[in-house]
Amino acid sequence: MEKQSRNKYTEEFKKRTVKYILEQSKSMPEIAEELDISAGLLHNWKQKYRSQIQAEIHSEIQASPDKIRQLEQQLRDMETAKQKQDLENADLREELEILKKALHIFGKERN
């Protein structure tokens, strides 16, 4: 008879797995088959980590308004920088056109 070795899973892996379970609409046996981990073991992890994971998700949701404000500010900053670059590009295009005309004028042969 062959003895199977037991897999050791880190706490982080277990927590991520429970978060995955909570986010999915699949059944526990489907997830167990997908991850190749027994449904009983997944159920134990879910009981152990569910409240902790839900608290983390809740804190992420509450942090969302602050995150949204931060992202909106970053977007405004990026738009301002883009407008500045657009103005610089327009100035450079105008300078290039002037130089082309000057080159054309001074590059002509004189009689």
N, C-alpha and C positions, 0 to 999 in steps of 0.2 A: 504494500500500500504506500502510495506517495504522499508525503506530507507537504501541504501547501504553505508557502510563506505568507505571513500577514503583511498587508500594506500599512505603512504608517503615514498618516496624513497630518500636515501641519494645521495649526489653529487657523491660520490665514486661509488655507484651502477650504477648511470646513465652513468658515464664515462666508467665503465667496460662493460656495456651493449652496448654502442656505439662502443667500440673497438670490441666487439664480432660481432656486426652487420657488421662492416667494414671487418672483417676477414672471414665472412661466404659467401658462394655462394648461400645461401637460399634467398628466397624473404622475404620482410618485413612482409607480412601476415603469412608466415610460422614461422618466428621468433616470431611474436606477439603471435601466438597460442602456440608455444613452451614455452614461458615465461609467458603466461597468462597475457599479458599487451596489451592494445589496440595499433593497428598499428599507429593510429594518434599520440598517446603519444610518441611512439618510434620514429616516424618521427620528432616530435618536438625536442626530445633529440638529434637526429642525426644532425639536423640543428644547434643546440646550441653548441654541443661539437665536431663536426667533425674536425674543423681546429685545435683545441687544441690536440685532440687525434692523428691526423696526424703529428703534430709537435713533439709529444712525440715519436711516432714510428720512425720518421726521426732521432731524436737525438739518439735513441737506435741503429739504423743502423749505424750512424756515430761513435758511441762508439765501434762498433764491432771490428775494427782493434786493438784498445787498449785492449779490452777484450780478443781477440784471443792471443795477445802477452802475456798477463797475464796468460792465461790458458796454453800456451805452456811452459812458465817458470815453472809453477806448475808441469806440466807433467815431465819436465826435472829433477826437484827437487825430485819428487817421484821416477823416474827411478834411480837416484843416490842413494837414500835411500834404494831402493830395492836391488841394486847391493851390497851395504854395508851389508845388512842383509843376502844376499846369501853367501857372503864371511864369515861372522860370523857363519852361519849355517854349512858351509863346515868345518870350523875350529872345531866347536863343535862336528860334526860327527867324525872327525879324532880323537879328544881327547877321545870320547866315545869308539871308536874301540880300542885305545891303552889301556884304562882302562879295557875293556872286556878281552883283551889278558893277561894283568897283573893279573887280577883276576883269570883267568884260570890257569896261570902258578903258582901263589902263592897258589891257592886253592887246588892243587893236593896233595895227601898224599905222604909223603916221606917214603922210606923204611928204 
